[in-house]
Amino acid sequence: MSETQKAPELSEVKVKRSSCELFLLMALLAVHAGADDGQDPRLSPAAEQAANAKIEKIKAELAQDAKPWWAGQYYEGGVGCSVSLTLAPDSGFVYLCSGCDGLIDRNYGPIQEVDGQIRLIPTLPYEADRSHLETKYIPVRWAKRKYLIPEGKMLEFCNKFNAGRLQLTSGNSYFLAETTTRETLALSLPEIPKELQKYLHVQAVICQIQEVRKPKVSLEKSWLEANKINRFNSTPVSLNKGQDDGIFVGMKLYCVNPHDDASDITVTSVDKNSSEAVIRENVTKSRTPTVTPLVGWKVSTSPWPSNE
């Protein structure tokens, strides 16, 4: 086929691409115009059209071979909502959050890759404290799996790994995971930034409570129900292991002897061979703690330690 025969086909592709971009631009203008009539611009029909057009553009980019490994469609099924995030470097991102009653949040816009981070630039109105959308993610590979971990939740990711919760292949709903790989088996260590690798533990770290101090009661607003106040009982304890044993501030622990899978224990300070932690329990309904820790109790980074 001659070059003159190929030219019309190339011209037709450019026309189609220009038409798609023009439609997306018109949809974006309609979204901002709709904000003036009191309707939530994130949930408007115009925003839906703009998001759908952008998703098609992203999918076209994902179909190409030349794309970074982190580009794709991600999903997270959380408490009370499910989140999807579709993204590619040139076409940007589309974020959707749905609850029991349907769509509750939407956004889209361009993205940037800066120092190994993926940064989202929302086009629609965005309030960080009222949205499940984060704007800075660290892409993580773990065998065939791919994750997008919010910048401030890397320690939580390590804690979930240490507890054995991420190794499960059914669900993995704690973080945004790429949809085609989220159920695959992962036996190696996740590829996380070098400075955080010390927080991953293949073997469970088991400590013993050395001292139990007077519990405190605190009242906190519920993040699920706007008008609800939760009551927590917090008991400070001292542990017999510290930094030399891999204990770190923010580490999550579980009671294993006696066993209590629901225990919520967080390390608050660390010395060389000892550490301090707080055992929290929601006592909103009962007003009476069911977890009363004692000296000698064993706690662990995993609720089911094989080395106990």
Disulfide bonds with the S-S distance in Angstrom:
none
